[in-house]
Amino acid sequence: MKRLLILAYDFPPYVSVGGLRPYAWYKYLKEFGVYPIVVTRQWGNKYGSGLDYIAPSESTETIVEETECGTVIRTPYKPNLANRLMLKYGSNKFALLRKAITAFYEFAQFLFFVGPKSGIYRGAKNYLKDNKVDAIIATGDPFVLFKYASALSKKYNIQWIADYRDPWTENKNRKKSTAMRYFERKFVSTASAITTVSEFFKQKISENVSVSVYHILPNGYNPDSLKQAENIEQKSDVLRIAMTGSIYNWHPYKSVLFAVSDFIKTNETCIKLELNFFGINLHDEIEKYVQEHSLQEYIHLFPRMDNVSLLKNLCLHNVMLLFNDYTHIGTKIYDYLAIKRKIILCYTDDEEAQRLKNDFYPYSLSADKSLSVHLQEDCLLETNSGIMVKDQHHLLRVLDDLCTEFAQNKHIACNSCKIEQFSRRERTRQLAEIVKEKLP
């Protein structure tokens, strides 16, 4: 059996979309003939917020777990001074000092093996001293894991794969410094192959990196999580719309909130409507809007939760809200597809949304006209799973139609198809094939 060393910073029990990808590799690789060894950091969910990302580990020793799926090596985590100040005094004190310390480590970690993430490198190196593996894969971000994989590859003469969940320096929202572009080229050029989630991302990555072998491994839904939720019926007392995950500054969330608010105030039917947000990042902004417009009865916010709990909650809802990410399909769409609830995509041709896209969308469009610039639309059409909402006015009509359907049937129909292809188990089978057969 081939042995694959996986460098993954985000990993359960930490609640993170980024952690679901390497977790699926750990969960399913062995059944396809590849034994996974995951090197991650120790995580806790003490705070239930972003503070968990910087909280110290409970143990100062490396913890090794052997399970029927593989091996997980959990390295100790010690926050730097900036993070310790944040944990002790909150976000309002020592902001400039914390920013300076963070900036130092963000740069220095690419020159030296320093900083709170360097425990991943030490844990992997200690394992490789006494154990052999056939390949290494590092999933980013954080992209410093690519440096660690490159160094381990050179030291132990092992091929490695750079797995991009999204582009590094080709993301306009990150500082596109000459130094970072240099580091990306330096480290990734030693990889035997690159894996990423779409052809568009492949094209963006190739603008800075010269690696000839690419494999497209999209994200998906976790079939084991789905098994625990798939028999849960949508509720019939209230028309419930759910949205999960991050809201970005190119998302027209204010327009959607206004439309929902306007619809609630002018709705002449007897149908009660709820809009529920799960694990979003703009909690304070949404909460402020809800209070200012007296929508506490209709719009609710829930904390981040593990994937199984999330799917169980989403299954109780009738409709899923998805914001347009254009050339980026994202990950939440796969969970929406898995539970077979109708999806409303906002928006496809809205003036305000286009302005937000022009101002904030992190990826410039490719000159390659063969690459789709509306991946979510393509997916919804292929699977017959949703409604492409043109603009705010169209959303009001869609809400009215949904309320009419719900009043008549006490549920919202979703006649989706072809969703099995999006299983993370299937994606993992493809990774196993790469490790066993396609590495040069």
Residue, then its C-alpha position, 0 to 999 in steps of 0.5 A: m500500500k502506498r503511503l501519503l504524508i498529508l500536511a494540513y493545517d485546518f483539520p477536525p475538530y477545528v470547524s473549517v471548510g478548509g479542513l473538510r478536504p484533507y479530512a476526506w483524504y484521511k477518511y477514504l484514501k485507505e480503501f483505495g490503496v493509499y495509507p494516509i498520515v496527516v500532520t496537523r496541529q492540535w485544535g480545540n473549540k474552546y471559544g466557538s469563534g475565530l479565537d480558536y484559530i490562535a488559542p494554545s493547545e492543551s498539550t505541549e507534546t505531539i499526539v499520535e492517533e492510529t485509527e482504522c483510517g490512518t494516522v493523525i499526528r497532532t503537533p502542539y501549538k503555541p501562539n505568538l505574542a500578537n495572538r497572546l495579546m489578542l487572547k488576553y486583551g481582545s481586539n481593541k488593544f495593542a492593535l498596531l503592535r499585534k499587526a506589526i508582529t503578525a506581519f513579521y511572522e507572515f514574512a519571516q516564516f518563509l525565510f526561517f522555520v519560525g512562527p506558530k505554524s512551524g510545528i507542522y514542519r517539525g512534526a513531519k520531519n520527526y515522523l520521516k526520520d523513522n518512517k518511509v512514505d511514497a509522497i507528500i501532499a500539502t494543502g494550502d492555505p496557509f501556503v507556508l505548508f508548501k515551503y515545508a513540503s518542499a524542504l521535506s521533499k529535498k531532505y528525504n528525496i520524496q515527491w510532493i504535490a502542492d494542493y491549492r484550495d485557491p490561488w496564492t499570489e493571484n488573489k488580488n485581496r492578498k498582498k501581491s508582493t514581489a517577495m511572495r511571488y518569488f516564494e511561490r515560484k521557489f517552493v512550488s517549482t519543486a513539486s511533482a504536480i499541482t492539484t486544485v479545484s477548477e480549471f480556472f484556478k489552474q490557469k491563475i496559478s500557472e501565471n506565476v508557477s511553472v509546473s507541467v503536471y496539473h490535476i483538477l480535484p474539485n471539492g464536494y460533500n461528505p457522504d458519511s455526514l450526509k448519511q446521518a442527515e439525509n432522512i431528516e425532512q424539511k419543516s412545514d410550519v415556516l418557510r425557512i431559507a438558510m445560508t452557511g459559511s463566509i459572506y464576502n465583500w463582493h456578495p450583495y448581502k445588503s440587497v438580499l436582506f433589504a429584499v427579504s425585509d421588504f417582502i416580509k413587510t408587504n407579504e399579503t399571504c399568511i406564510k411566515l418566512e425565516l432567513n437563518f445564517f449558520g457560521i457566517n463571518l459578518h455576525d455583527e453587521i447582520e445583527k445590527y441590520v436585524q435590530e435596526h429593522s426589527l427583524q429579530e422574529y424573521i432573521h436568526l444567526f447561529p454559530r459555527m458547527d461541525n459538518v454533521s450538525l450543520l447538515k442536520n440543521l440545513c435539512l430542516h430548511n426548505v430553501m438554500l441561499l447561495f451568493n454568486d462567486y462567478t469563476h469560483i464555485g466554492t464549497k457550500i454548494y456541494d452541501y446544498l446539493a447533497i441535502k436536495r434542497k432548492i437553491i436560489l443563486c443571488y444574483t446573475d445580472d444585478e447592477e449593485a452586485q456587478r459594482l461590488k464584483n468590480d470593486f472587490y472580486p479577487y480574481s481577474l477574468s481569464a483571456d481564455k474564453s473556454l473557461s466558464v465565468h459562471l461555475q455555480e450557474d453551470c452546476l445548478l443547470e446540470t443538476n436541475s437544483g436551483i433558481m438563478v435570481k437575476d436581481q433584487h426585483h426578481l428575488l421578490r418575485v421568487l420569494d412570492d412564488l416560493c411562498t405560494e408553493f409552500a402554502q399549497n404543499k407545505h414543502i419546496a420541491c427539489n428535483s435535482c439529479k446527478i449529484e453523486q459525482f460530487s461526493r468527496r469519496e469519489r474525489t479521494r479516489q481520484l487523488a489515490e489514482i494520482v498517488k499510485e499511478k500518475l506521479p512522474 
